[in-house]
Amino acid sequence: MSAVTQYTELFRGHRAMIDANGAGPLNLLRDEACRVLEKHPLPAKGAEDYQDTDLDAMLAPDFGLNLDKIEIPQGVLAGSLRKFAREYPDLVGKYYGKAAGLENPIVALDTMFAQDGLFLYVPRGVRLERPVQLVNILSNLHPLMAVRRVLVALEEGAEAKILVCDHTQRDGVQFMDLQTVELFVADGARLDYYELEESSRETSRLSALYLRQGADSCVTVDGITLFNGESRNEYFCDFEGEGASLRLYGMSIGDESRKVSTYSRINHAVPRCQSDELFKYAVDDNARADFTGRIHVAPGAVKTEAYQSNRSLVGSDSSKVFSKPQLEIYNDDVKCSHGCAIGQLDPMQMFYMRTRGLPEADARLLLRQAFMADVIDAVGIDSLRDRLRLLVERRFAGADTACSSCRGGENLCAEQCG
């Protein structure tokens, strides 16, 4: 089947759907365009004006087409925080600033200057079939601070998945990425929230995320740093209803002189809630990483289950990792644990793989990939999980730039999210 034939057949088989998502003037010319493509073969490579362009080869891959435009369910608000704050001031005011405390200097600075951001509101019982993605691209000729808010509110029984991607398009310019995130997840609601940082050596990031969970809600928060300059990510998670569960995961890969710092505080204030916290670092050269995490279990929070772990790979004598996991428990009827592990690749595992014929570089790559596997496996978006495996492999293999497609201004990540 030729490249053109697959598209003309696709067109004829889905004509009604295409017209339904189009409009009068757009639809009038479709039949004529199809007839032209069927009648005239594509110009061959080497033909006049196509000296080095092979159209048939370029169109041969089985590209997907978003023909059936997905409508946002009724009642869902997704888009500009500024726009919705003007149109629905009472709704935005119900949540804005209600979780993030101004005593945090990151929040205070952000609150002074924030003018826009993302607002996602999902009403009761509504389930978003597709992930929502926010792509932030920093590009400027002079040093720039980008200030934004992310405000997400899921009512009872609602479901959503969100991916936030940070990219720096221009190297050699200093950027500050400043954000405050507020997540409100009501009773029985489910939220997956992922952050992927692929910035530059000159980019700094200050992020404070606040989460409030209702009864029987289920939340996954996963923060991934592949490329950065210096990053500090803070997480403040509060259980406000019984039977809720949280997975708070994260990973960072650092080399050269990159730095990443994580602070987390999970408050178990009500009974029968579960939290599973896992952060992993892999540092090399002169990179630095630190983790400070605290789980607080209140006196009345019986049947709490809380687990906290920070594990790190150190690849050089000059790279450093600092870890301080903490439990603060005021109840005997709980299951809680915490710990940290900092070390290098297992020499016995390296020896075993070398005896099986693998070069040292390949053995190191496989072991480092395997080290990060459980954080990646926790991602609940299939296409994003597959993409992350590739990105982590490229990063450990020595890639020194972030995703070129995203940094070039194209939304490749959106394709990966479905």
C-alpha positions in Angstrom: 0.0 0.0 0.0 1.4 3.4 -1.0 1.7 6.2 1.5 -1.1 8.1 -0.1 -3.5 5.2 -0.3 -3.5 4.6 3.4 -4.6 8.2 4.0 -7.2 8.3 1.2 -8.7 5.1 2.6 -8.6 6.5 6.1 -10.4 9.6 4.8 -13.2 7.7 3.0 -13.7 5.4 6.0 -14.0 8.3 8.5 -15.5 11.0 6.3 -18.6 11.6 8.5 -16.4 12.0 11.6 -14.0 14.4 9.9 -16.9 16.6 8.6 -18.6 16.6 12.0 -15.4 18.1 13.6 -14.9 20.5 10.7 -17.0 23.3 9.3 -18.6 24.3 6.0 -15.8 25.9 4.0 -13.3 23.2 5.3 -15.6 20.4 4.3 -16.4 21.6 0.8 -12.9 20.9 -0.6 -12.3 17.5 1.0 -13.6 15.4 -1.9 -11.7 17.3 -4.5 -8.5 17.0 -2.5 -9.0 13.2 -2.2 -9.5 12.9 -5.9 -6.3 14.8 -6.7 -4.3 12.6 -4.4 -5.8 9.4 -5.9 -5.2 10.6 -9.5 -1.7 12.0 -9.3 1.2 10.0 -7.8 3.5 11.8 -5.3 6.5 13.4 -6.8 9.5 11.1 -6.7 12.7 11.9 -5.0 15.0 13.5 -7.6 12.0 15.0 -9.6 12.1 18.7 -10.4 11.8 20.7 -7.2 12.1 17.5 -5.1 15.8 16.9 -5.5 16.4 15.7 -1.9 12.8 15.1 -0.7 11.2 11.7 -0.7 7.5 12.4 0.1 6.5 8.8 -0.1 9.1 7.8 2.5 8.2 10.8 4.8 4.5 9.8 4.8 5.1 6.1 5.0 5.1 5.7 8.8 1.7 4.9 10.4 1.1 8.3 11.9 -1.9 8.8 14.1 -4.5 11.5 13.4 -6.7 13.1 16.0 -9.9 12.9 13.9 -12.4 12.4 16.7 -12.0 15.6 18.6 -12.6 14.9 22.3 -14.9 17.4 23.9 -14.4 18.5 27.5 -17.2 17.0 29.7 -19.9 19.5 30.7 -19.0 21.4 33.9 -15.2 20.8 33.6 -13.1 24.0 33.6 -9.6 23.6 32.2 -7.3 26.4 31.1 -6.1 29.9 32.1 -6.3 30.6 35.9 -6.6 34.3 35.2 -9.5 33.8 32.8 -11.5 31.6 35.1 -10.7 33.8 38.1 -12.5 36.6 36.2 -15.4 34.4 35.0 -15.9 32.3 38.2 -14.4 34.4 41.0 -16.4 32.5 43.7 -15.3 29.1 42.5 -11.6 30.0 42.2 -11.7 31.9 45.4 -13.0 28.8 47.2 -9.7 27.1 46.6 -7.0 29.7 45.7 -4.5 30.2 48.6 -6.5 27.9 50.9 -3.8 25.2 51.1 -0.6 27.0 50.4 0.5 29.0 53.4 2.1 32.4 53.0 4.6 31.5 55.7 6.4 29.6 53.0 8.7 32.2 51.3 8.3 30.3 47.9 4.5 30.7 48.2 4.7 34.3 49.4 7.0 35.4 46.5 4.8 33.5 44.0 1.6 35.0 45.4 3.0 38.6 45.1 3.7 38.2 41.3 1.5 35.4 40.0 -0.8 36.6 37.2 -1.8 33.3 35.5 -1.4 29.6 35.5 -3.5 26.5 35.1 -6.9 26.0 36.6 -8.6 22.6 36.4 -11.9 22.0 38.0 -13.7 18.6 37.6 -17.2 18.4 39.0 -18.7 15.6 41.0 -18.6 12.2 39.4 -16.9 13.3 36.2 -14.0 11.3 34.8 -11.6 12.8 32.3 -10.7 10.1 29.8 -7.5 11.8 28.5 -4.7 13.3 30.5 -4.4 17.0 30.8 -1.0 18.4 29.9 0.7 21.7 30.8 3.9 22.5 28.8 6.0 25.3 30.2 8.8 26.5 27.8 11.2 29.1 29.1 12.8 31.2 26.3 14.2 34.7 26.5 17.3 36.6 25.6 17.9 38.0 29.1 17.5 36.5 32.6 13.9 35.8 33.4 11.8 34.7 36.3 8.6 32.8 35.3 5.9 32.9 38.0 2.8 30.6 37.8 0.2 28.9 39.9 -1.4 25.5 39.3 -4.8 25.1 41.0 -6.6 21.7 40.7 -9.9 20.9 42.3 -11.6 17.5 42.0 -15.1 17.2 43.5 -16.5 14.0 45.0 -15.9 10.9 42.8 -14.1 12.8 40.0 -11.0 11.5 38.2 -8.2 13.2 36.3 -4.5 12.7 35.3 -2.2 15.7 34.8 1.3 16.0 33.4 3.3 19.2 33.8 6.4 19.5 31.7 9.1 22.2 32.2 11.5 22.9 29.4 14.1 25.5 28.7 14.5 26.4 25.1 17.6 28.7 25.3 20.9 27.7 26.8 23.3 30.2 28.3 20.5 32.4 29.8 19.6 32.3 33.5 16.0 31.4 34.3 14.0 31.1 37.6 11.0 28.7 37.4 8.8 29.7 40.4 5.5 27.9 41.0 3.0 27.0 43.7 0.7 24.0 43.2 -2.5 23.5 45.1 -4.4 20.1 44.7 -7.8 19.6 46.3 -9.0 16.0 46.0 -12.5 15.5 47.5 -14.1 12.3 48.9 -13.7 9.3 46.6 -11.8 11.2 43.9 -8.7 10.0 42.1 -5.8 12.2 40.8 -2.5 11.4 39.2 -0.2 14.4 39.0 3.2 14.1 37.3 5.9 16.7 36.9 8.8 16.3 34.4 11.7 18.8 34.5 14.0 18.9 31.5 15.5 22.4 31.7 19.1 23.7 31.4 22.2 24.1 33.5 21.3 27.8 34.0 17.7 27.2 35.1 16.7 27.3 38.8 13.4 25.9 40.1 11.5 26.6 43.2 8.3 24.6 43.6 5.9 24.2 46.5 3.1 21.6 46.1 0.2 21.4 48.6 -2.2 18.5 48.6 -5.5 18.1 50.6 -7.3 14.7 50.4 -10.8 13.8 51.3 -12.1 10.4 52.5 -11.4 7.4 50.4 -9.5 9.5 47.8 -6.6 8.1 45.9 -3.6 10.3 44.7 -0.3 9.7 43.0 2.2 12.5 42.9 5.4 11.8 40.9 8.2 14.4 40.4 10.9 13.6 37.9 14.0 15.7 37.2 16.1 14.6 34.2 17.9 17.9 33.4 18.2 21.0 35.6 20.5 23.5 37.1 19.4 23.8 40.7 16.0 22.6 41.9 14.1 22.6 45.2 10.8 20.7 45.3 8.6 20.9 48.4 5.6 18.7 49.1 3.0 19.3 51.8 0.3 16.6 52.0 -2.6 16.5 54.4 -5.2 13.7 54.9 -8.5 15.3 55.8 -10.8 12.2 55.4 -10.5 8.6 56.5 -9.5 5.8 54.2 -7.4 7.9 51.7 -4.2 6.8 50.1 -1.2 8.6 48.6 1.8 7.6 46.6 4.5 10.4 46.7 7.3 9.4 44.4 10.2 11.2 42.7 13.5 10.7 41.0 16.4 12.8 39.9 19.5 12.2 37.7 22.3 14.7 38.4 25.8 15.1 36.9 28.3 18.0 36.5 27.3 20.5 39.2 23.6 20.1 39.2 21.7 20.2 42.5 18.3 18.9 43.6 16.7 19.3 47.0 13.5 17.6 48.1 11.4 18.5 51.2 8.3 16.6 52.1 5.8 16.6 55.0 2.9 14.2 55.1 0.3 14.8 57.9 -1.8 11.8 58.9 -4.5 13.6 60.9 -7.3 11.1 60.5 -7.6 7.3 60.9 -7.1 4.6 58.3 -5.0 6.4 55.7 -2.0 5.1 53.7 1.0 6.9 52.4 3.9 5.4 50.4 6.8 7.7 49.8 9.8 6.9 47.6 12.5 9.2 46.2 15.5 8.0 44.3 18.6 9.9 43.2 21.5 9.1 40.9 24.4 11.6 41.1 27.8 11.8 39.5 30.7 14.2 38.9 30.1 17.2 41.4 26.3 16.9 41.6 24.5 17.3 44.9 21.2 15.9 46.1 19.4 16.1 49.5 16.2 14.7 50.9 14.4 15.8 54.0 11.1 14.0 54.7 8.8 14.0 57.7 5.7 11.9 58.3 3.5 13.1 61.2 0.9 10.8 62.7 -1.6 12.5 65.0 -2.8 11.0 68.3 -6.2 10.0 66.8 -4.9 8.6 63.5 -5.3 4.9 64.3 -4.7 2.2 61.7 -2.3 4.5 59.8 0.1 2.9 57.3 3.0 5.1 56.3 6.2 4.2 54.5 9.1 6.4 53.6 12.3 5.6 51.7 15.1 7.5 50.0 17.7 5.6 48.0 20.6 7.0 46.1 23.4 5.9 43.7 26.6 7.9 44.1 28.9 7.6 41.0 32.0 9.6 42.1 33.9 10.6 45.1 33.0 14.3 44.6 29.2 13.8 44.3 27.2 14.0 47.5 23.8 12.9 48.8 22.3 14.0 52.1 19.3 12.2 53.5 17.1 12.8 56.6 14.0 10.7 56.7 11.8 11.3 59.8 8.8 9.8 61.6 6.8 11.7 64.2 4.3 9.3 65.6 1.8 9.9 68.4 -0.2 6.7 68.1 0.6 3.1 68.9 -1.9 1.5 66.5 0.0 2.2 63.3 2.3 0.5 60.7 5.1 2.9 59.9 8.7 2.6 58.6 11.4 4.9 57.1 14.9 4.5 55.9 17.6 5.6 53.4 20.3 3.8 51.5 23.3 5.5 49.8 25.8 3.6 47.8 27.4 2.6 44.5 26.5 0.0 42.0 26.9 -3.5 43.3 30.4 -4.8 42.1 29.1 -8.4 42.2 26.3 -7.5 39.8 28.7 -5.7 37.6 31.0 -8.7 37.6 28.2 -11.1 36.8 27.1 -9.0 33.8 30.7 -8.6 32.6 31.2 -12.4 32.6 28.1 -12.7 30.4 29.8 -10.6 27.7 28.4 -7.1 28.4 30.8 -4.2 28.2 31.3 -2.2 31.4 29.4 0.8 30.0 26.4 -1.3 29.0 26.4 -3.1 32.4 26.4 0.2 34.2 23.6 1.5 32.0 21.3 -1.5 32.6 21.9 -1.4 36.4 21.2 2.3 36.7 18.0 1.9 34.6 16.9 -0.9 36.8 17.5 1.2 39.9 14.9 3.8 38.7 12.4 1.2 37.5 10.0 1.3 40.4 9.6 5.0 40.2 8.9 4.8 36.5 6.6 1.9 36.9 4.4 3.9 39.3 3.4 6.2 36.4 -0.3 5.6 35.5 -0.1 6.9 31.9 1.1 4.1 29.7 2.6 6.2 26.9 4.3 8.5 29.4 5.7 5.5 31.2 7.2 4.1 28.0 8.5 7.6 27.1 10.2 7.9 30.5 12.0 4.6 30.1 13.5 6.0 26.8 14.4 9.4 28.3 16.1 7.8 31.4 18.1 5.5 29.1 19.2 8.4 27.0 20.1 10.4 30.2 22.2 7.6 31.7 23.8 7.0 28.3 25.3 10.4 28.4 22.8 12.7 26.6 23.6 16.3 27.6 20.5 18.0 26.4 16.8 17.7 27.2 14.1 16.5 24.8 15.0 18.3 21.5 11.5 18.3 20.2 10.0 20.0 23.2 12.9 22.5 23.5 12.3 23.3 19.9 8.8 24.4 20.7 7.0 21.2 19.5 4.7 19.4 21.8 6.1 15.9 21.5 5.2 15.2 25.1 1.5 15.6 24.4 1.8 12.7 21.9 3.3 10.6 24.6 0.5 11.4 27.0 -2.1 10.2 24.5 
